[in-house]
């Protein structure tokens, strides 16, 4: 009897995007398995952020298709399977840190047996529960968004420059979080301008250029 290999957690086939009829990336073909990280690298304008926004469903690809766990990436499936960390913190400045996390968990769900207050402890923000988000530094806001990421029940993380605004301790925190997520059977796509000592997990590289991508 022949064993059937499981479908990749995420797969892209012939994926391409253009802006004002100018190609931004693609066509791209790549897959990410559970327990694997894909580091997406390229110069400014190569389409790293745009690729993640297309995968998250925030932008529409011009050509190609996206599959999640072997199924077409319909909006409802993306909402369940994907947690997206963008450049902006997406926090409400008038709410406290803890209120922001509770609000986002109410919208997007929450990982079983995880509490917002515990997630703040994981990212080094204990003691800031009642602080208004508008009073936080850029690095502190990034740590709060990392707490929200940790609380998300989604198996696929799309992380756009997660090391930005973080010191060395923060960079190590991101790598530990990615490592733990992959050990639990998740996967991650990470855009970065530098290697930042990739976490000790199954890692591949996707290099984006003006018109094509190469995966290794």
ChimeraX attribute file (.defattr): number of C-alpha atoms within 10 A of each C-alpha:
attribute: neighborCount
match mode: 1-to-1
recipient: residues
	/A:1	3
	/A:2	4
	/A:3	5
	/A:4	6
	/A:5	6
	/A:6	10
	/A:7	16
	/A:8	19
	/A:9	23
	/A:10	25
	/A:11	22
	/A:12	19
	/A:13	16
	/A:14	15
	/A:15	21
	/A:16	23
	/A:17	23
	/A:18	17
	/A:19	9
	/A:20	6
	/A:21	8
	/A:22	10
	/A:23	17
	/A:24	22
	/A:25	24
	/A:26	25
	/A:27	18
	/A:28	21
	/A:29	18
	/A:30	18
	/A:31	17
	/A:32	23
	/A:33	21
	/A:34	22
	/A:35	22
	/A:36	24
	/A:37	27
	/A:38	22
	/A:39	21
	/A:40	26
	/A:41	21
	/A:42	18
	/A:43	13
	/A:44	10
	/A:45	13
	/A:46	20
	/A:47	23
	/A:48	25
	/A:49	21
	/A:50	20
	/A:51	27
	/A:52	23
	/A:53	19
	/A:54	17
	/A:55	25
	/A:56	22
	/A:57	17
	/A:58	12
	/A:59	13
	/A:60	15
	/A:61	21
	/A:62	17
	/A:63	14
	/A:64	15
	/A:65	16
	/A:66	22
	/A:67	20
	/A:68	22
	/A:69	17
	/A:70	13
	/A:71	14
	/A:72	14
	/A:73	20
	/A:74	12
	/A:75	12
	/A:76	8
	/A:77	14
	/A:78	18
	/A:79	15
	/A:80	15
	/A:81	21
	/A:82	22
	/A:83	23
	/A:84	19
	/A:85	23
	/A:86	16
	/A:87	13
	/A:88	11
	/A:89	16
	/A:90	14
	/A:91	21
	/A:92	14
	/A:93	14
	/A:94	13
	/A:95	16
	/A:96	19
	/A:97	28
	/A:98	19
	/A:99	19
	/A:100	23
	/A:101	26
	/A:102	17
	/A:103	14
	/A:104	17
	/A:105	18
	/A:106	10
	/A:107	9
	/A:108	15
	/A:109	15
	/A:110	21
	/A:111	14
	/A:112	9
	/A:113	7
	/A:114	13
	/A:115	16
	/A:116	23
	/A:117	18
	/A:118	15
	/A:119	21
	/A:120	25
	/A:121	14
	/A:122	16
	/A:123	21
	/A:124	17
	/A:125	18
	/A:126	12
	/A:127	11
	/A:128	18
	/A:129	19
	/A:130	11
	/A:131	16
	/A:132	18
	/A:133	23
	/A:134	15
	/A:135	13
	/A:136	15
	/A:137	11
	/A:138	14
	/A:139	15
	/A:140	20
	/A:141	21
	/A:142	25
	/A:143	25
	/A:144	28
	/A:145	24
	/A:146	23
	/A:147	24
	/A:148	23
	/A:149	22
	/A:150	25
	/A:151	25
	/A:152	24
	/A:153	19
	/A:154	21
	/A:155	19
	/A:156	29
	/A:157	25
	/A:158	24
	/A:159	24
	/A:160	23
	/A:161	18
	/A:162	22
	/A:163	23
	/A:164	15
	/A:165	15
	/A:166	17
	/A:167	11
	/A:168	10
	/A:169	10
	/A:170	20
	/A:171	18
	/A:172	17
	/A:173	19
	/A:174	20
	/A:175	20
	/A:176	15
	/A:177	19
	/A:178	27
	/A:179	22
	/A:180	16
	/A:181	21
	/A:182	22
	/A:183	14
	/A:184	12
	/A:185	14
	/A:186	23
	/A:187	28
	/A:188	27
	/A:189	24
	/A:190	25
	/A:191	24
	/A:192	20
	/A:193	15
	/A:194	13
	/A:195	10
	/A:196	12
	/A:197	9
	/A:198	20
	/A:199	17
	/A:200	11
	/A:201	15
	/A:202	15
	/A:203	16
	/A:204	16
	/A:205	16
	/A:206	20
	/A:207	17
	/A:208	23
	/A:209	19
	/A:210	15
	/A:211	17
	/A:212	16
	/A:213	19
	/A:214	13
	/A:215	15
	/A:216	9
